[in-house]
Amino acid sequence: MFSREWAQRCLRVLKPGGHLVAFGAPRTAHRLACALEDAGFELRDTLLWLFGEGLPKSRRLPDGRGTTLKPAYEPILLARKPPAGTIKRNLREHSTGALEIDACRVRDHCGGRRWPANVMASHARGCDPTGCAAGCPAAALDERAGRPVSRFFYCPKARRGERDAGCERLPARTRDLFPNAGKAGSRSPRLRNPHPTVKPLELMRWLVRLACPPGGLVLDCFCGSGSSGVAAVLEHRRFHGIELDPDYVAIARARITHWQHHATAHRPPRGEREVSARPFAHRRTGDA
C-alpha cells in the first residue's frame, strides 16, 4: 500500500513517458514491482547491480547452518509513465519516453561503444588498475566468459572519501551496519555520512544519464544522503529532493553543495543547457 501511494504521487508529477528508477531488495522487489504497476506505471526492465562486498545478515546456527545467503546483487526497477500516443509524438511534445542510449554506452576492450546492458557490477575493495582483488564480480564475469567482457558497466562501491566529501563540518557518527556479523569488525568506522545504503556516484550518474533527458529534472522522494542529487548536478540536470530525516537533509545539502562546484567547473556537452539544482524544496514525504 505504501509503495503504491508514493508511486501514484510520482506518476502524477511525471511527464508522459517519464521514467522512474527504484532500488529494491531481492526478497521484496516483486512487491515493489506490483506496486508500481498498480500505481499505473509500465514496468520496462529489471536491472541488476552486482557487487562482491557485504556480509550475510544471518543468524549463526550450530553445525554450520544459517538463515540467509550473502547479498551479492541489488535489483533496480525501471518503470515508465505511459506515453501520450506514439513514442515519436511523445518525444516531440515532452522530450520523454526513450532511454538515453548513446549517453550510457559502455566501451569494450577493443575501444568500441556497446549498447548498455541491464547488468552493472561494482569492483571490490582492493581492485586497482593493475588487476582485481579476489572475489571481485567484475573479474568473475570476465573469467566466466573466458576473455575480457568489458561490455557491462563497472564502478567501485562508494568509498569513505566519496561519501563524506563536503561533510567535513558535520559531526562524525558510528553506526552498527552489521549487527549479526559477530563481535569482531561488526561496527563501522566513524563517518560524517553514516547512511547505511550510500550508492556509488558513478552508478547514480549512469542511471541519471540513462533515464533523464538532458536538462531534465530528477525527483528523489527518498533522498537520504543525496547521492541522486550529486549525480544530477554532475550530469547537469536539475534536482528536487525530499527527505524526512533532518540529519540526512544536512548531509545531502553539504554533499550536493560540494559537488556542485565540480559541476559548474565543467560545461555540459554541446546541446545540453546549464541548469541549477533545487535541493530540498520540501522535507515532508507527503509533499511529493
Number of C-alpha atoms within 10 A of each C-alpha: 11 9 15 19 15 20 23 19 15 21 21 14 11 16 19 22 24 25 27 24 17 17 16 17 14 14 8 10 18 14 15 20 23 14 20 27 18 16 21 17 24 19 18 12 13 19 19 19 20 20 23 21 17 11 15 16 17 16 13 15 9 7 6 6 10 13 10 11 10 12 16 17 21 17 20 22 21 22 23 26 24 19 20 16 10 11 17 15 14 20 16 11 11 15 19 26 26 19 15 18 15 13 14 21 19 20 16 15 12 8 9 12 14 16 15 19 15 14 17 21 24 23 22 21 17 11 16 10 5 6 9 17 15 13 15 20 23 26 21 14 16 14 12 10 9 9 11 15 15 19 20 20 22 20 19 18 21 19 12 14 9 15 23 20 16 20 21 14 9 15 10 15 12 13 16 14 17 18 12 14 17 11 9 6 10 15 15 14 15 13 19 20 27 23 17 13 10 18 18 19 23 18 22 18 20 17 19 27 22 20 24 24 21 23 18 20 19 24 21 23 23 18 22 25 29 30 24 29 35 27 27 32 27 25 25 28 26 22 24 20 26 23 23 16 14 11 15 18 21 16 26 27 19 21 24 27 19 15 17 20 12 12 21 15 9 11 14 18 11 6 8 15 14 17 20 16 21 15 24 20 12 15 19 14 13 12 11 20
